[in-house]
């Protein structure tokens, strides 16, 4: 079962996907690689995929997007 650790380089907010351009201002071709990397990682699990979101406020709306899409929160894993 694959585990995907979500970074703040791709976020869902204001009704769409946004890239964090701070790290990629000089090479915009990397944006396509970011999008494709997440697409590939999310489709690797035959039955399941685990998404891990670090506890940072920038990812709150992305986390909620996946919860609303039907992803189930694993309970009992918080510190």
C-alpha positions as CSV (number, residue, x, y, z in Angstrom):
1,X,0.0,0.0,0.0
2,X,1.7,3.3,-1.1
3,X,2.0,6.2,1.3
4,X,2.1,9.7,-0.2
5,X,3.4,12.5,1.9
6,X,1.8,15.7,0.6
7,X,4.0,18.8,0.5
8,X,3.0,22.4,0.3
9,X,4.2,22.7,-3.3
10,X,0.7,21.8,-4.6
11,X,-2.3,23.0,-2.7
12,X,-6.1,23.1,-3.2
13,X,-7.7,26.4,-2.3
14,X,-10.1,29.0,-3.8
15,X,-11.7,26.2,-5.8
16,X,-8.6,25.0,-7.7
17,X,-5.1,23.6,-7.5
18,X,-2.3,26.1,-6.9
19,X,1.4,25.6,-7.1
20,X,3.8,27.2,-4.7
21,X,6.0,29.1,-7.1
22,X,8.6,30.2,-4.6
23,X,10.8,27.2,-5.3
24,X,10.1,27.1,-9.1
25,X,10.2,30.7,-10.2
26,X,13.2,30.2,-12.5
27,X,12.0,26.9,-14.1
28,X,8.3,26.8,-14.8
29,X,8.7,23.4,-16.6
30,X,9.0,21.8,-13.2
31,X,5.3,22.6,-12.5
32,X,4.2,19.9,-14.9
33,X,6.5,17.5,-13.2
34,X,4.9,18.3,-9.8
35,X,1.4,17.8,-11.1
36,X,2.4,14.5,-12.9
37,X,4.3,13.2,-9.8
38,X,1.2,13.5,-7.6
39,X,-1.0,12.0,-10.3
40,X,1.3,9.0,-10.6
41,X,1.7,8.5,-6.9
42,X,-2.1,8.7,-6.3
43,X,-2.8,6.0,-8.9
44,X,-0.2,3.4,-7.7
45,X,-2.3,1.7,-5.1
46,X,-4.6,-1.1,-6.5
47,X,-7.0,-0.9,-3.6
48,X,-5.7,1.8,-1.2
49,X,-3.4,4.7,-0.9
50,X,-2.5,6.5,2.3
51,X,-2.1,10.3,2.2
52,X,-0.1,11.9,4.9
53,X,-0.6,15.7,5.4
54,X,2.0,17.4,7.7
55,X,0.3,19.5,10.3
56,X,0.8,22.9,8.6
57,X,-2.0,25.4,8.0
58,X,-1.2,25.7,4.3
59,X,-2.5,22.2,3.7
60,X,-5.8,22.5,5.6
61,X,-7.9,23.1,2.5
62,X,-6.1,20.4,0.6
63,X,-6.8,17.9,3.4
64,X,-10.5,19.0,3.4
65,X,-10.6,18.5,-0.3
66,X,-9.6,14.9,0.0
67,X,-11.9,14.3,3.0
68,X,-14.9,15.7,1.0
69,X,-13.8,13.5,-2.0
70,X,-14.3,10.4,0.2
71,X,-10.9,9.7,1.7
72,X,-11.2,8.2,5.2
73,X,-9.2,9.6,8.1
74,X,-7.2,7.0,10.0
75,X,-7.9,7.5,13.7
76,X,-5.6,7.1,16.6
77,X,-2.5,8.3,14.8
78,X,-2.2,11.7,16.4
79,X,0.5,12.5,19.0
